[in-house]
């Protein structure tokens, strides 16, 4: 499920080329609001058991 979230393989946080850096900066300048805080479905696919402090 997480593999479907992968984009085209570009390093968005630390671009490795001048063109990628320019594209990232352009995207950042175009932001007007923060991205939505709802988690993608793949991140909520794991259900943990209830915590039991008694061994």
Order of alpha helices (4+ residues) and beta strands (2+ residues): alpha
